[in-house]
Amino acid sequence: MECPNRAMGLVVVIALSAACQGLEPTLAAKSEVRLGDSPAVVAEDLSPGAEYTLDVELTDALGRVWQSSASFRADESGRIDLARDAPVAGPYDGPNPFGLLSALRMPVPTPENWEPPTPRDFNEIVFALRRDGVEVASSMTRQWIFPPGVQSQRIGGGIVAEIFLGTGASNAPGILLLGGSGGGMAWARRTAALLADKGFAAMALSYFNDQALPDHLVEIPLEYVETALDSLRSRPEVDSASISLVGYSKGAELALLVASRRPDVGSVVAFAPGSAVFQGFRPPDYPVISSWSARGVSLPFVPNAYDEKFFDTFDGMYLWYRTLGQHDAFAEAAIPVERIQGDLLLISGADDQIWPATFMGEQIVARLRVNDFAYEVKHLTFPNAGHGIAAPPGEPLTGVADRLGGTPQGNGMARLEGWRAVIEFLGRGDVDEPGQD
C-alpha cells in the first residue's frame, strides 16, 4: 500500500496510518478471570471510524455452547473498549463490559434426554473480532467459577455443609450462605467459593432436599441453622466476632429469621427477600404448614391464598399479592427484623416473577424505620431485574430473564452493581472495576 502524503486530509491519514505502519488489528482480553470480574476486552490498531463485529462464544462448565454478537465503531485512534463503548448494533444499550456475556444464547438447545456431565470449575470464552465478515483478531478467557487456590472441606456434626477458604486464610470474616426453595446447596457452594477468593471464610449450608435432610421445605428447625453458625464461629480460620448471613429467596427469609434470634450475627445480606414466614412446600398434597419450626413448634405463617382465579390462570404474582393481603396472618408471621443486631443489605428486582421481593423489601425497611432500627439498612432495587440477581455478572442471562423476570441487560446490571455492593458491605476484598486492566 502506498502511504499518504502530507497533502491528504487528516482523517484519511489517521485512517491509513495503522496499515502504513504494518500494524495488524489486536484483540486483548484477560487470559483468566473470576466470575464477576471483567475480561477487559479491548481492540486496537483498527481503522478509525470503521465498524467491526465482536462475536462471543462461551462453552460453559457443562460443555454447552452459548453465543452473542454486537457491532462497534472504532474511535479516532483505532480503538474499541467494551467498558467504554456502546454498541452501534446489538442486544444491549450503553457501555457495559458484561453486556455480550449477559446476552449469550444457546444456538442449539440441549435435547430433552440430555444428561449433564460432571461440571468443570470454569467457563471458556472466545472473543472474535470481524470486519466485513472476516475474522481479524481473537482472544480467549478462562472464567473461573470455583477459583484455583480456594480450598473446601465438608462439615459434619449433624449438618450438611461445606466451608470454602482462600489460601492461608486466617482471622477471616465468617459467612453462612443459605440457598432458596430448590434445596441442596448448589447456589450456596458457588457463591461461597467466590467469596472465599475475596478473603472470607464462607460456609455453604444445605437445609433440605439433600442427603439425610428432609425432602421438602416444611418445618425446618431454626436450631439446625444455629448449629451451623456455631460450627462456623468455632473454626480457627474464622474471626468469631465477624459473622454474617447471606440468603437468597427462601434462604433470605430464613437468614433474616435466624438473625433476629442470634445477636452474634453482625450483618445480613438478603437477595430477593421475604418479609414474613410463609407456607412450606410438600408436594403432591401441599399441606397448609409452616416452612420453619423452633423448639419443636411450627412457627406462625402466612398461608397461600388460593382462589378460583388462580387455578384458572396459575398467575403466581396474583397469588402472592392475595397471600400478602391476609393482614392478620401477616401481622403474626412477620419477621421481627428490628431484633437483628447488625446491618442489613436487601437486594431485589422490581420485575421479580417468583414473588414480590421489592414490595417485601420495602415492608422490611418500613418495619425497621417504625421501630427506630439502630443499624444501617440499605435496599437496592433494580427496575429491569427479576428474581435471578443473586450472583456476580458474567454469565448468560437470557434464560434467567425468560424464567424469573427482568431483561438480560437489567439482570446483568443488577448482578454487577449488587455483587460490588455485597463485597463492600461485607467488608473485605476488591471487586474488579468494569474494564479494569
N, C-alpha and C positions, 0 to 999 in steps of 0.2 A: 504494500500500500504506500502511495506517495503521501508524505506528511504535509500538512497545510502550511502555507507561507503566512507571513505576518499580515498580509492584506485581507486575509479571510476573517469573517466575523468571529467574535469572542466565543459565542455559543458553539459554533462549529468546531473551533479549535479545541474547546473543552471536550466536546463530544468525541473527537478523534484522538485525543491525547493518549488515552489508555492503549488504544490499538497501536499508535505510533511508538509507544514505549515497549511494545511487545508484551503487554500485560494480559493475562487471562483472567476471566471472572473467578472470584473465590467465594465460597460459602462456608462460613465458620460457625460452629456450634460447640458447646462444651461436650467433651467426649463422655463424661459421666456426670449425672446429677441425681439428687434425691427427688422423689415425688414431692412436688411443691416448690422446687427450685426451677428458675427459668433456664432453658437451654441456651439462652443468649444468642439467638440466631441473627447473624449479620452477613450480608453480601456486599462485596466491594469490587472495585475495578470494573464497574459496569458502564454501559453507555449512558451518560446523563440524560434524563428525560425519557429514556426508553422504558417500556412496560415489560415486566417479567412475571412469570407464573412460578409460585412456590408450591410444590406438591409435598405432602407429608404422608408417610406410611408407617403406622405403628403396628408392630407384632407384639401382642400383649403376653402376659405371663402364662396364659393358657394356649398360646400359639395362634390365636385368632388375629386376622389382619383387618386393620381399620385404615381409612383413607380420608383425606380432605385436601382442599386446594384453594388458593386465593391469588389474585394478581396485585402487583405493587409497581409503583413507578420510582425509578432510581432518582435520587436528588442530583443537584448540580455537581456534586463531587463523585457521582457514580456509586452511591451507597444506598442500601436498604437495611433498615434496622427494625426488627419486629416489635421491639419495645417502644419505638418512637413513631413508626409509620403506620397509618391506617391503610387497609387495602383499597384499591380502586374498584375491585370487584371481588366478591367472596361471601362467605357465610357469616361474617360478623362485621361490626362497625367500630371505627375508632382504633387507636393504638392498643394492642393487647398482646403481650408476649406469649400468652397461653391460648389465644383465640383459635388458632388452627387445631390445637390439641382438643379443646372443648368440642369443636365441630366435627371431629372424626366420626365416620360411619362405616359399618361393615358392608362392603360391596356385595358380598355373598353371605347371607345369613347362615348361621350354624344349623345343620339338619336337626329334625326333631329327636332323632335317636342318638345325637352326639353325646359322648361321654367325656367329660373334661379330664385331661391328663393331670398328672402331678404338676402343680404350678411351679414356675421358676420364681426367683426372687426379684426379677426385673422385667421391664418392657424394653424393646429395642425400637428406636425411631430413626427413620431415614428421611432426610430433607433433600429434595432435588429441585434445583433452580433451572427453569427453562425459558428460552426466548424463541418465539415463533414455533413452539412445539419441540425444539431441540434442547436436550439437556446440556447445560454449560458448566454446571458445578453441582457437587453434592457433599453431604456431610452426614455423620451418624452419631447418635447419642444413646447411651445406655442409661435408662431411668430406673433407679433402684427403688423398689417398694419396701424391701427389707434390707436396709443398708448394710454393707460389709462393715465389720467391726462391732456391730451390735450383737451381743450375746443374749440368749434366752434360756430360761430354766422353768420347767414345770413345777408347780407348787402343789403340795399335798395338804395334809392336816385338815381334811374334811371339806376342802373347797376344790373346784376345778378352775385353775388359774395358771397363768404363765407370766413371769416377770422378764422385762427387757431392760438391759443395761448397756451403756456405752463402755468403750474400753477404759479401764481404770476408774470406773465410777466410784465416787466417794462423797459422802455427805450430800447426796443429790436430793433435790425435792422429789417427794413421792407422789405418784398419781395413780389412782384406781379408775379404770375405764369400764363402763357398762354399756353394752350394745342394746339394740331395740327388740322389737316383737318377733324377730326371726329366730331368736335364741342363739345358742352357741357363742363363739367369741371371734368370728372372722373379722368383723369391723374393729373390735377392740384390739386384736392382735396387730393388724396393720397399723392402726393409729399409735399403739404403744411402741412399736418398733421405730417409727418416725420420730416420736417424742424422745425416745432413748437416745437417738442420734443427735438430738438437740441438747442433751445433758440431763435429762430427767431419768429417774427410776420409775418405769411405767409398768404397772401390772394390769393385764387383761383378765377380766373375770367373766366366766360363764355362769348363768344362774338358772337356766332351764334348757331343755332340748339338747342335752349333751351328756354323754356317758351315763352315770348313775343318777343324774339330776332329774327333777320332774320333767315329764314330756311336754307339759303345757304351762302357759303363763297364768297360773291360778294359785293364789295364797302362798306366794313365795315368801319365806320368812326374812324379815329385815335383819335378823340376827346372823343370817348367812353372810350378808354383805359386811356386817360389822366384824365378823370373824376375818374376812379378807382384809379389812382395814387394819386390824390388829396385826395380822401377818406382815403386811407391808411396813407398818411402823417399826416392827421389831427387827427388820433386816439391817445388817451392819453398813450397807451401802447407802442407806436412806437417812436423810435428815428428818428425825421424828417430829420436829417442830414445824415442818413444812409439808403438809398433806393436803392434796386436792382430789376432788371427784370430777370426772368428766363423763357425761352421759349423753346418749343420743336417743331421741324419741321416747319410747317407754323407759329406756335407760336413763333419760334425763329426768323423767318423773320419779324414778327410783333414786337417783342421785340427790335430788332436792329433798326428798322424803327422808333419806338416811342422814343427810347433812343437818336437817332440822332436829335430829336426835343425838348428834355427835358434835360436841363443842370443840373437838380436836381437828375437825375439818376446817382448814383455813380459807378455802376458796372452792367455788363450783363453776364449772362450765357446762351449760345445758344447751345442746343443739336441738332445735325443734321441740321445745319443752312442753310438757303437760302441766297444768296448774292445780290438778286435784288427783285423787286416787280414782281410777276408772275401773270398769268391769274387766275381768280377766277373759282369756280366750281358751276354751277347751272344746274343740270340735269332737264329734259332729253335733252334739246336742246343745253346746254353748249355754251352760247353766248360768244363771244370774248369780255371780260370785265375784268376790274381790280379787284384784291382781295380787295383793300383798297381805301378809299377816305379821303380827308381832306378839311374842309370848304365847303363841298357840291360838291367838284370837284373830279372826278375819277383820281387817281394817274397814271402816266405813268407806263406801264408794258410790260413785255416780253410775247408775245402770244405763245401758244403752236404751234409748227411747225409740224403739221400733214402732212403725205405724204402717198403714196400708200403702201410703205413697212411697215409702222407702222400698217396700217389697215389689212395687210396680216399676220403680226406676233404678233401684240399687245405687242411689246417689249418696255416696259416703259423706260428703261435706254437709248435705242436708241433714243426715242422721246426726252428725257431730253437733251442729248448732241446736238441733232439738234436744240432744242429750245435755248440752251445757245450759239449756233453758230450764232445767229442773232445779230451781233455785234452792229449795230446802235441802235436797240431797247434796247439791254442790256446797252449800254452806257448811254441812257436816263433814264433807270429804275433802275440802280444800286443803292443800298442803300448807302447814304453818311455817311458811318460808321466813317469817320475821324472827324465828328462833335460831336461824342459821347465824353462826358467829364467824363470819368471814365474807369476803367479797363475792359477787355473783356476776357472771357474764352469760347473757342469754343471746342466742343467735337463731334467727328464724327467716324463712322465706315467705313473703306475703302471698305467693301463689301455691302454697303447700296444698297438695291434693290428697294427702293422707289424713291429716287433721289440722285444725286451725291454729297452728303453732304461734303465729304472730298475735292473734287475738288472746291466746292463753298467756303468752309472754307479757302482754300489757296488763292482764289480770294480775300476774305475779308482781309486776312493778307497782301497780296501784295498791296492792295489799301492803307492800313494803313501805310505801310512802305514808299510807294511813297510819301505819304502826311506827313511824319515825325510825326506820331502819338505820342503824348506826354505821353500816359499812357501805362500801361502794357497790353500785349496781349499774350495769350497762345492758341495754337491749339493742343489739344490732339487727336491723331488719332490712331485707333486700327485696325490692318490689317485683323483680322479674325472676325470682328464685323460688324453688319449691322445697320439697322435703329432703332432697338429696344434696345437702350442703355440708355434711359433717365429714369433710375430707379436704386435703390440700388440693390445689389445682394441678392440672397437667394430664388428665385422663379424658377419654371420650365421655361426653355428657349428653349426647343425642338421645340415647335410650333412657337415661335418667330423667330427662325432661318429659319424654313421652309417658313414662310411668308415674312419676312423682310430682310433676308440675314444674312451672318455670320454663325458661328457654335455655339452650346450651350456653349462650353468652351470659345470660343472667345468673345461671348456676355457677358458671366459671368465675365470674367476678365475685360472687358471694364466697366461693371457696378461697379465692385469692385474698380478699380482704379479711374474711373470717379466720383463716389459718394464721395470718400475720397477727391478728388481734389476740388469738388464743396464746401464741407463743409469748407475746408481750405481756399478756395478763398473768400467765403462769410464772413469768419472771426469770426465765433462763433461755439463752440461745438466740441466734440471729437468723432471721428469715431472709433468704435471698431477695434483694430488690428486683423488680422487673427489669430485665436487660442487664443486670449486673455482670461485669466481666469477672 
